[in-house]
Amino acid sequence: MEQGFRQFFKRHDGSGRKDTLRWGFSDLDDRLNVGRGDMVVIGGYASAGKTAFALQLAFHVAKNKRVGFFSYETAADKLHDRAVACQAQTSFGRIMRNTLQREDYGRVRDMRGYLTGASLELLETSGMTVSGIGAYAMANHYDVIFVDYLQKIPAAKTGRTPSEFERVTQVSSDLQQLGRTTGMTVVALSQLSRPDKGRDGKVPPPSLSSLRQSGQIEQDADVVLLLYKEYQDFAYSRRVLDIAKNKDGVAGEGMLLNFDGDKQRFTKSAGQLPAKA
């Protein structure tokens, strides 16, 4: 305790905020204290836009950190196209149809320095285990890794085939330990289990128990963000981003985001959720 008392004043000398991640959204920057070795889980339904959201966060983090984005679902060239659409605010539809117009090319060309300045590597990693992710990440000296998504990561080779529950539980635990042992921040995307409609016919908002296939994910994460549509039955609904778990801060708070699917970009909505008492 004597040593800890002396170190306390060295850690908290008032010289500035600790080296925590900046996400590009002031609400998250103010509420989350995510640093070395922490594990963040972003949970969402299939159509919530969690990959686009994670990619936008990764690009912002990569302005100051070395970031690896490990994708089990999306090809690297499509991830690059999404990143360009988001950051250059160019139509993703025209990019995918290969019908970019003169002004699109000009906008992307003019932003070359900004787009290539982020220390971000987008990787197709189908079949790679957590140990493979760790080996590649350490070889490339990443500070932060994003994994899209947790339930797609295969189990390490053993003498038996684990159940889905066992596999996801082990993968979650391995990701947490990867962060703890290497000091890398781990941001893992996760699917959510779709709830049944209530008696009023409405779908209730997700909670920590909605994390699919294993309660271990909730236990391992230092921060859990749940991304879902404000109105599930409305295609153009705003998104709710709920801070469902916040080990070093306040949980239970949320924010409303607008999602422009054609630009693959999230922005803070002018209207926000009412403050909790």
TAZI-V425565 format. One record per pair of residues at least 12 apart in sequence whose ideal C-beta (glycine too) atoms are under 6 Angstrom apart, sorted by the first residue. I is the first residue (numbers start at 1). J is the second residue. If there is no record, write none. Layout:
i={I,I}
j={J,J}
//
This chain:
i={20,20,20,21,21,23,24,27,31,32,33,33,34,36,37,37,37,38,38,39,39,39,39,39,39,40,40,41,41,41,41,41,42,42,42,43,43,43,43,44,45,45,48,48,49,50,50,51,52,53,53,54,54,55,55,56,56,58,58,59,59,59,61,62,62,62,63,65,65,66,66,66,66,67,67,68,68,68,68,69,69,70,70,70,70,71,71,72,72,75,76,76,79,81,82,85,85,86,86,87,88,88,88,89,90,90,91,92,92,93,129,129,130,130,134,142,144,145,145,146,147,148,149,149,150,150,151,151,153,155,164,165,165,168,168,169,169,172,172,172,175,176,190,190,191,192,192,193,193,203,206,206,208,222,223,224,224,225,226,226,227,227,228,238,238,238,239,239,240,241,241,242,254,256,256,256,257}
j={33,34,35,34,61,57,60,255,249,223,248,249,223,183,179,180,183,185,222,176,179,186,220,221,222,187,223,188,190,217,221,224,54,189,225,190,192,211,226,227,192,228,227,228,259,189,227,148,264,227,266,146,189,82,83,86,266,120,146,83,118,120,144,118,119,120,118,143,144,119,141,142,143,120,144,121,137,142,145,122,146,123,125,133,147,124,148,126,152,124,122,124,122,95,264,263,264,264,265,115,107,108,111,263,104,107,262,262,264,262,154,156,174,175,178,184,185,184,186,187,188,189,189,190,188,190,168,191,171,167,213,213,214,213,214,214,216,216,217,220,188,220,211,217,212,206,210,210,212,232,226,228,244,247,246,244,245,241,242,244,239,241,240,256,258,269,257,259,254,255,257,254,273,269,272,273,269}
//
